[in-house]
Amino acid sequence: MTPHEHGVSAFMQVYQIFYQDVPPYNSNDFGEYFWFYPHELREKIVSGVDKAKSDLPLLLKYFFENK
């Protein structure tokens, strides 16, 4: 993705990883986690319910809503 073509803040490569189980994470580093569909997460960010980096809604829209 590029700033000129996609409106993101920097040049980036994005990888999508398919994973069906809970990833092995260090529970000392995280208090909780949630599973969302991409459109649900984007709605939470755009509505202000959850905070995220400014590029995340753009990435979610580009990769999951344009298909």
Phi, psi and omega per residue, in radians:
M1 nan 2.603 -3.127
T2 -2.246 2.668 3.096
P3 -1.035 -0.701 -3.083
H4 -1.235 -0.735 -3.052
E5 -1.460 -0.622 -3.003
H6 -2.022 -0.146 3.117
G7 1.358 0.258 3.115
V8 -1.426 2.930 -3.033
S9 -1.382 -0.286 -3.103
A10 -2.748 2.875 3.029
F11 -1.154 2.399 -3.115
M12 -2.687 2.693 2.963
Q13 -1.996 2.374 -3.092
V14 -2.105 2.365 3.128
Y15 -2.041 2.387 3.062
Q16 -1.820 2.225 -3.127
I17 -2.044 2.208 3.101
F18 -1.600 2.189 -3.078
Y19 -2.530 2.185 -3.059
Q20 -1.670 -0.266 -3.088
D21 -1.917 2.980 3.031
V22 -1.198 2.173 -3.139
P23 -1.108 2.586 3.089
P24 -1.247 1.876 -3.104
Y25 -2.151 2.786 3.107
N26 -1.430 1.922 -3.086
S27 -1.143 -0.260 3.052
N28 -1.320 -0.337 -3.128
D29 -1.602 -0.302 -3.069
F30 -2.281 2.392 3.100
G31 -1.499 -0.551 3.135
E32 -2.879 2.944 3.069
Y33 -2.550 2.815 -3.128
F34 -2.407 2.615 3.006
W35 -1.822 2.217 3.088
F36 -2.264 2.634 2.875
Y37 -1.292 2.658 -3.110
P38 -0.942 -0.730 -3.120
H39 -1.171 -0.554 3.103
E40 -1.181 -0.764 3.129
L41 -1.114 -0.776 3.140
R42 -1.069 -0.727 3.117
E43 -1.070 -0.724 3.129
K44 -1.119 -0.686 -3.135
I45 -1.235 -0.859 -3.089
V46 -1.110 -0.642 -3.124
S47 -1.362 -0.195 3.131
G48 1.596 0.027 3.122
V49 -1.139 -0.743 3.103
D50 -2.131 2.662 3.122
K51 -1.771 2.624 3.113
A52 -2.768 2.882 3.017
K53 -1.067 2.620 -3.024
S54 -1.100 -0.438 -3.125
D55 -1.368 -0.383 -3.041
L56 -1.061 -0.806 3.085
P57 -1.053 -0.627 3.099
L58 -1.126 -0.752 3.124
L59 -1.118 -0.787 3.138
L60 -1.068 -0.767 3.137
K61 -1.134 -0.801 -3.085
Y62 -1.120 -0.819 -3.023
F63 -1.490 -0.449 -3.031
F64 -2.035 -0.411 -3.114
E65 -1.733 -0.222 -3.131
N66 -1.631 0.179 -3.082
K67 -1.715 nan nan
